[in-house]
Amino acid sequence: MSTPTASRLHRPTLVIGIGLFAIAAITWHDAANMKIRASYGMGADAASYFISIFLGLLGLGHLISAFRRQTDPEPSDWKAVLWVSLGLLSLIAALWFDLGFVLGSTLLFCFTARAFGRKALLADIVLGFVIATGIFLLFNKVLTLGLPMGPFERLF
């Protein structure tokens, strides 16, 4: 019978924790540099500060988890991490090149679904497109908050 091996540091969890802190810092910096401020109540920067704090807390939780003594940690699925990273990069690229929120979010949905093992690409494209379009219409038409627009969003 083998005895469980104990490790002092779970490196993938540590890397994710550091990455979450970096994203939290970038989000906080962006919120601090927003030019639009509310004359009453909370402004658009409030949501960014909230997200930044949330990401920081997630990063802290990952750091604590990384340094806990663990018994036989599960292997990391780097393939899934790469699919999700590809999804996030595609969303960033779509926004950077003014291709719009709907296209970027559709790609993010498809790549994240792939990371979770789903292989129905056409169905994921349609589902991601419907969800992203619904979110865009909710924010732009109902809440009157502007999301990044591309050629498709300008049709509305």
C-alpha positions in Angstrom: 0.0 0.0 0.0 1.4 3.4 -0.9 1.1 6.3 1.4 -0.1 9.6 0.1 2.6 12.1 -0.7 2.3 15.6 0.7 3.5 18.6 -1.2 4.0 22.1 0.2 3.2 24.1 -2.8 0.7 23.6 -5.6 2.3 25.6 -8.4 -0.7 25.8 -10.9 -2.9 27.2 -8.1 -0.1 29.7 -7.2 0.2 30.8 -10.9 -3.6 31.3 -11.1 -3.6 33.3 -7.9 -0.8 35.6 -9.1 -2.7 36.0 -12.4 -5.9 36.9 -10.6 -4.0 39.6 -8.6 -2.5 41.0 -11.8 -6.0 41.2 -13.5 -7.4 42.8 -10.3 -4.6 45.4 -10.4 -5.3 46.2 -14.0 -9.0 46.4 -13.4 -8.5 48.7 -10.4 -6.1 50.9 -12.5 -8.7 51.1 -15.3 -11.4 52.0 -12.8 -9.3 54.8 -11.3 -8.7 56.3 -14.8 -12.3 56.3 -16.0 -13.2 59.8 -17.1 -17.0 59.3 -16.7 -18.1 59.9 -13.2 -21.6 59.9 -11.8 -22.9 63.2 -10.4 -25.1 61.2 -8.0 -25.0 57.6 -6.7 -22.6 55.1 -8.1 -20.8 55.6 -11.4 -19.6 53.1 -14.0 -16.3 52.8 -12.1 -18.1 51.2 -9.1 -18.7 48.0 -10.9 -15.0 47.9 -11.9 -13.9 48.4 -8.3 -16.2 45.7 -7.2 -14.9 43.3 -9.8 -11.3 44.2 -8.9 -11.9 43.5 -5.2 -13.7 40.2 -6.1 -10.7 39.1 -8.3 -8.3 40.1 -5.5 -10.2 37.9 -3.0 -10.2 35.0 -5.5 -6.4 35.5 -5.9 -6.0 35.5 -2.1 -8.0 32.3 -1.9 -5.9 30.7 -4.6 -2.7 31.7 -2.8 -3.9 30.3 0.5 -4.9 27.0 -1.3 -1.5 26.8 -3.1 0.4 26.9 0.2 -1.8 24.5 2.1 -0.4 21.1 2.6 -2.2 18.9 0.1 -2.4 15.2 -0.3 -2.1 14.0 -3.9 -3.5 17.0 -5.7 -5.4 16.4 -8.9 -3.4 17.0 -12.0 -4.0 20.3 -13.7 -5.8 20.3 -17.0 -3.6 22.7 -18.9 -5.5 22.0 -22.2 -8.6 23.4 -20.6 -6.7 26.4 -19.3 -5.4 27.1 -22.8 -8.9 26.9 -24.3 -10.2 29.4 -21.8 -7.2 31.6 -22.3 -7.8 31.5 -26.0 -11.4 32.5 -25.4 -10.4 35.5 -23.3 -7.7 36.5 -25.9 -10.3 36.3 -28.6 -12.7 38.5 -26.7 -9.9 41.0 -26.1 -8.9 40.9 -29.8 -12.6 41.4 -30.9 -12.9 44.5 -28.7 -9.5 45.8 -29.6 -10.2 45.6 -33.4 -13.7 47.0 -33.0 -15.4 43.8 -34.0 -17.9 44.1 -31.2 -19.1 42.6 -28.0 -21.3 39.9 -29.6 -18.5 38.4 -31.7 -16.0 38.4 -28.8 -18.5 36.9 -26.3 -19.6 34.3 -28.8 -16.0 33.2 -29.2 -15.4 33.2 -25.5 -18.5 31.0 -25.0 -17.4 28.5 -27.7 -13.8 28.2 -26.4 -14.9 27.9 -22.8 -17.4 25.2 -23.7 -14.6 23.4 -25.5 -12.5 23.7 -22.4 -15.2 21.8 -20.5 -15.1 19.0 -23.1 -18.0 20.0 -25.3 -17.4 19.4 -29.0 -20.6 20.7 -30.7 -19.0 23.7 -32.3 -21.9 24.8 -34.5 -24.4 24.5 -31.6 -22.0 26.4 -29.3 -21.6 29.2 -31.9 -25.4 29.6 -32.2 -26.0 29.4 -28.5 -23.1 31.8 -27.7 -24.4 34.2 -30.3 -28.0 34.2 -28.9 -26.7 34.7 -25.4 -24.3 37.4 -26.3 -26.9 39.2 -28.4 -29.4 39.0 -25.5 -26.9 40.5 -23.1 -26.0 43.2 -25.6 -29.6 44.2 -26.1 -30.3 44.1 -22.3 -27.4 46.4 -21.6 -27.8 48.8 -24.5 -31.5 49.0 -24.9 -32.9 48.3 -21.4 -30.1 49.5 -19.1 -28.9 52.1 -21.6 -25.3 51.2 -20.9 -23.0 51.1 -23.9 -21.1 47.9 -24.7 -18.4 47.9 -27.4 -20.0 47.9 -30.8 -18.9 46.2 -34.0 -20.6 45.9 -37.4 -23.3 43.6 -36.1 -24.2 45.7 -33.1 -24.6 48.8 -35.3 -27.6 47.2 -37.0 -29.5 47.8 -33.8 
